[in-house]
Amino acid sequence: MFRVETTRTPARTALGLAELIFHSAVRSIRKTHGNAIVGLAMQMLQAIMMIAIFYLMFALIGMKSTALRGDFLLYIMSGIFMFTTHIKAVGAVSRAEGPTSAMMKHAPMNTIVAIFAAALGALYLQFISAVVILFAYHVLWQPISVEYPVQTLGMFMLAWGTGCAVGMIFLAMKPFAPEVTGILNMLYQRGNMVASGKMFVANAMPTYILAYFDWNPLFHVIDQTRGFVFLNYAPRYSSISYPVIVMLVCLVLGLMGEFYARRHVSASWFAGK
């Protein structure tokens, strides 16, 4: 009945949008588990299990000698962290709430906020997990030496950015073919267990095998990351520009598709799903 009218300056609008994204990101994180500490511990446990599995696999089949000279566990973690960050970003953005979600009935909420919130929630969980695991390894096992830490962090953000961009493609496709999109999403995530190249050193791969991997932006991100982490490794078959270009193209196409779907989607589309 009574409402105080306030002047909406650009700064006030931006601050209100940032606050809305923050609370939406907290909500997206809490959806995985009611207890924030337990949810974070589960993410860390997944990463630790992957590191342990790959370490045992490399040790059993005798591939430790083919890895880079340096800390072997750090070599494994450099691939695992980039892989999980990319895949979690793909999954989080592709599952972001769409225009028919009940949350969209609340006035300031929109699909862009939901997408940003899902992406930031995935980034937060993966970044904290990586920091805690690396700190524990540094303190309890042996000191970690990263040659270019700032550039390595940049590759971490690029892995997240490319994951968000690919997730946007799946999100734009989902209203039109939800079953097919879910299958393609699963195939992409499962296929990257091998296609990401986290188990291989690109410089040591034959050219005919390298052709099966260099289409993947995550392969380039992981290889460049190892070039920044290790002093004695210089990537020759990967680049930073390729994943950046793929990220921008997928982001533009995904936003265009999401905008079109948002204008034409109907709740009745999913009545029989």
C-alpha positions as CSV (number, residue, x, y, z in Angstrom):
1,M,0.0,0.0,0.0
2,F,2.7,2.4,1.0
3,R,6.1,2.3,-0.8
4,V,9.1,4.6,-0.6
5,E,10.2,5.7,-4.1
6,T,14.0,5.8,-4.5
7,T,16.1,7.1,-7.3
8,R,17.6,4.2,-9.2
9,T,21.1,5.3,-10.1
10,P,23.4,3.1,-12.3
11,A,25.6,2.4,-9.2
12,R,22.6,1.4,-7.1
13,T,21.2,-0.8,-9.9
14,A,24.6,-2.5,-10.3
15,L,24.9,-3.0,-6.5
16,G,21.4,-4.5,-6.3
17,L,22.2,-6.9,-9.2
18,A,25.4,-8.0,-7.6
19,E,23.6,-8.6,-4.3
20,L,21.0,-10.6,-6.1
21,I,23.6,-12.7,-7.9
22,F,25.4,-13.3,-4.6
23,H,22.3,-14.6,-2.8
24,S,21.4,-16.7,-5.9
25,A,24.9,-18.2,-5.9
26,V,24.6,-19.1,-2.2
27,R,21.3,-20.8,-2.9
28,S,22.8,-22.7,-5.8
29,I,25.6,-23.9,-3.6
30,R,23.3,-24.9,-0.8
31,K,21.2,-27.0,-3.2
32,T,23.9,-29.6,-3.4
33,H,23.9,-30.1,0.4
34,G,22.1,-28.4,3.3
35,N,25.4,-28.1,5.3
36,A,27.9,-25.9,3.5
37,I,30.9,-27.5,5.2
38,V,29.7,-31.0,4.2
39,G,29.0,-29.9,0.7
40,L,32.5,-28.5,0.3
41,A,34.0,-31.7,1.9
42,M,32.2,-33.8,-0.6
43,Q,33.6,-31.8,-3.5
44,M,37.1,-32.2,-2.0
45,L,36.6,-35.9,-1.5
46,Q,35.7,-36.3,-5.2
47,A,38.9,-34.5,-6.3
48,I,41.0,-36.5,-3.8
49,M,39.6,-39.8,-5.0
50,M,40.3,-38.9,-8.7
51,I,43.9,-37.9,-7.7
52,A,44.4,-41.2,-5.8
53,I,42.9,-43.3,-8.7
54,F,45.1,-41.7,-11.3
55,Y,48.2,-41.9,-9.1
56,L,47.6,-45.7,-8.6
57,M,46.9,-46.2,-12.3
58,F,50.1,-44.4,-13.3
59,A,52.1,-46.4,-10.7
60,L,50.7,-49.8,-11.7
61,I,51.1,-49.4,-15.5
62,G,54.6,-47.8,-15.1
63,M,53.8,-44.4,-16.7
64,K,55.4,-42.3,-13.9
65,S,58.6,-42.2,-15.8
66,T,56.8,-40.7,-18.9
67,A,55.4,-37.7,-16.9
68,L,57.2,-34.4,-16.6
69,R,60.3,-34.0,-14.5
70,G,59.1,-32.6,-11.2
71,D,56.5,-33.3,-8.6
72,F,54.5,-36.2,-10.0
73,L,51.4,-35.5,-7.8
74,L,51.4,-31.9,-8.8
75,Y,51.5,-33.1,-12.4
76,I,48.3,-35.1,-11.7
77,M,46.6,-32.4,-9.8
78,S,47.3,-29.8,-12.5
79,G,45.1,-31.9,-14.8
80,I,42.5,-33.0,-12.3
81,F,41.7,-29.5,-11.0
82,M,41.3,-28.0,-14.5
83,F,39.2,-31.0,-15.6
84,T,36.9,-30.9,-12.6
85,T,36.5,-27.1,-12.8
86,H,35.6,-27.3,-16.5
87,I,33.1,-30.2,-16.1
88,K,31.5,-28.7,-13.0
89,A,31.0,-25.4,-14.8
90,V,29.4,-27.2,-17.7
91,G,27.0,-29.1,-15.5
92,A,26.1,-26.1,-13.3
93,V,25.4,-23.7,-16.2
94,S,23.5,-26.3,-18.2
95,R,21.3,-27.0,-15.2
96,A,20.6,-23.4,-14.4
97,E,17.0,-22.4,-13.8
98,G,15.2,-21.4,-17.0
99,P,12.4,-19.0,-17.8
100,T,9.6,-21.4,-16.6
101,S,11.2,-21.9,-13.2
102,A,9.1,-20.8,-10.2
103,M,12.0,-18.5,-9.1
104,M,11.4,-16.3,-12.2
105,K,8.0,-15.2,-10.8
106,H,9.9,-13.0,-8.3
107,A,10.4,-9.6,-9.9
108,P,14.2,-9.0,-9.8
109,M,15.0,-12.5,-10.8
110,N,15.8,-13.5,-14.4
111,T,17.6,-16.2,-16.3
112,I,20.9,-14.3,-16.6
113,V,21.1,-13.9,-12.8
114,A,20.4,-17.7,-12.5
115,I,23.2,-18.5,-15.0
116,F,25.7,-16.2,-13.3
117,A,24.8,-17.7,-9.9
118,A,25.2,-21.3,-11.1
119,A,28.6,-20.4,-12.7
120,L,29.9,-18.6,-9.6
121,G,28.7,-21.3,-7.3
122,A,30.7,-23.9,-9.3
123,L,33.8,-21.6,-9.4
124,Y,33.6,-21.1,-5.6
125,L,33.4,-24.8,-4.8
126,Q,36.2,-25.8,-7.1
127,F,38.5,-22.9,-6.2
128,I,38.2,-23.6,-2.4
129,S,38.6,-27.3,-2.9
130,A,41.8,-26.8,-5.0
131,V,43.3,-24.3,-2.5
132,V,42.6,-26.6,0.5
133,I,44.0,-29.7,-1.1
134,L,47.1,-27.9,-2.4
135,F,47.6,-26.3,1.0
136,A,47.3,-29.6,2.8
137,Y,49.7,-31.3,0.4
138,H,52.2,-28.4,0.8
139,V,52.1,-28.6,4.6
140,L,51.7,-32.3,5.2
141,W,53.6,-33.9,2.3
142,Q,56.2,-31.6,0.6
143,P,56.4,-28.0,-0.5
144,I,54.8,-27.0,-3.8
145,S,56.7,-24.9,-6.3
146,V,54.7,-23.3,-9.1
147,E,56.8,-21.4,-11.6
148,Y,54.2,-18.9,-12.7
149,P,51.3,-18.8,-10.2
150,V,49.5,-15.9,-11.7
151,Q,49.4,-17.4,-15.1
152,T,48.4,-20.8,-13.6
153,L,45.4,-19.0,-11.9
154,G,44.5,-17.5,-15.3
155,M,44.4,-21.0,-16.8
156,F,42.1,-22.1,-13.9
157,M,39.8,-19.2,-14.8
158,L,40.0,-20.1,-18.5
159,A,39.0,-23.7,-17.7
160,W,36.0,-22.4,-15.8
161,G,35.1,-19.9,-18.5
162,T,35.2,-22.4,-21.3
163,G,33.1,-24.7,-19.2
164,C,30.5,-22.0,-18.7
165,A,30.5,-21.2,-22.4
166,V,29.9,-24.9,-23.3
167,G,27.2,-25.1,-20.6
168,M,25.5,-22.2,-22.3
169,I,25.2,-24.2,-25.5
170,F,23.5,-27.1,-23.7
171,L,21.3,-24.6,-21.7
172,A,20.1,-23.0,-25.0
173,M,19.4,-26.5,-26.5
174,K,17.5,-27.9,-23.5
175,P,14.1,-26.3,-24.0
176,F,13.9,-27.7,-27.5
177,A,15.3,-31.2,-26.9
178,P,15.8,-31.9,-23.2
179,E,16.4,-35.7,-23.5
180,V,18.9,-35.3,-26.4
181,T,20.6,-32.4,-24.6
182,G,21.0,-34.5,-21.5
183,I,22.6,-37.3,-23.4
184,L,25.0,-35.0,-25.2
185,N,25.9,-33.3,-22.0
186,M,26.7,-36.6,-20.4
187,L,28.7,-37.8,-23.4
188,Y,30.7,-34.5,-23.3
189,Q,31.5,-34.8,-19.6
190,R,32.3,-38.5,-19.8
191,G,34.3,-38.2,-23.0
192,N,36.5,-35.5,-21.4
193,M,37.8,-38.1,-19.0
194,V,40.0,-39.1,-21.9
195,A,39.7,-36.3,-24.5
196,S,41.0,-33.6,-22.0
197,G,44.4,-35.2,-22.2
198,K,45.0,-34.8,-18.5
199,M,46.7,-38.2,-18.5
200,F,49.2,-37.4,-21.2
201,V,52.0,-35.0,-22.0
202,A,51.2,-33.2,-25.3
203,N,54.8,-32.8,-26.3
204,A,55.4,-36.6,-26.0
205,M,52.3,-37.6,-28.1
206,P,52.7,-38.7,-31.7
207,T,51.1,-36.3,-34.3
208,Y,48.5,-38.9,-35.4
209,I,47.3,-39.2,-31.8
210,L,47.5,-35.5,-31.1
211,A,44.9,-34.9,-33.8
212,Y,42.3,-36.7,-31.7
213,F,42.8,-34.2,-28.8
214,D,43.7,-30.8,-30.1
215,W,40.0,-29.9,-31.0
216,N,39.3,-29.8,-27.3
217,P,39.8,-26.4,-25.6
218,L,40.3,-28.2,-22.3
219,F,43.2,-30.1,-23.7
220,H,44.9,-26.8,-24.6
221,V,44.1,-25.3,-21.1
222,I,45.6,-28.3,-19.3
223,D,48.8,-28.4,-21.5
224,Q,49.3,-24.6,-21.1
225,T,48.8,-25.0,-17.3
226,R,51.6,-27.5,-17.1
227,G,53.8,-25.1,-19.0
228,F,53.2,-22.5,-16.3
229,V,53.5,-24.9,-13.4
230,F,56.7,-26.7,-14.3
231,L,59.9,-24.9,-15.2
232,N,61.2,-27.6,-17.6
233,Y,58.1,-27.9,-19.8
234,A,57.3,-25.7,-22.7
235,P,54.1,-26.5,-24.6
236,R,54.6,-26.8,-28.3
237,Y,51.3,-28.2,-29.5
238,S,48.7,-26.1,-27.6
239,S,47.9,-22.4,-27.4
240,I,45.9,-20.0,-25.1
241,S,44.2,-18.3,-28.0
242,Y,42.3,-21.4,-29.2
243,P,40.3,-21.9,-25.9
244,V,39.7,-18.2,-25.7
245,I,38.2,-18.1,-29.2
246,V,36.1,-21.2,-28.5
247,M,34.8,-19.7,-25.3
248,L,33.8,-16.4,-26.9
249,V,32.1,-18.2,-29.8
250,C,30.2,-20.6,-27.6
251,L,29.2,-17.8,-25.2
252,V,27.7,-15.7,-28.0
253,L,25.9,-18.6,-29.6
254,G,24.6,-19.8,-26.2
255,L,23.4,-16.3,-25.2
256,M,21.6,-15.9,-28.6
257,G,20.0,-19.3,-28.2
258,E,19.0,-18.7,-24.6
259,F,17.4,-15.3,-25.6
260,Y,15.4,-17.0,-28.3
261,A,14.3,-19.8,-26.1
262,R,13.4,-17.4,-23.3
263,R,11.0,-15.5,-25.6
264,H,9.3,-18.7,-27.0
265,V,9.5,-21.2,-24.2
266,S,6.2,-22.4,-22.6
267,A,5.6,-24.3,-19.4
268,S,3.4,-26.7,-21.5
269,W,6.5,-27.8,-23.4
270,F,7.6,-29.9,-20.4
271,A,4.1,-31.2,-19.6
272,G,4.8,-34.7,-20.9
273,K,8.5,-34.8,-20.0
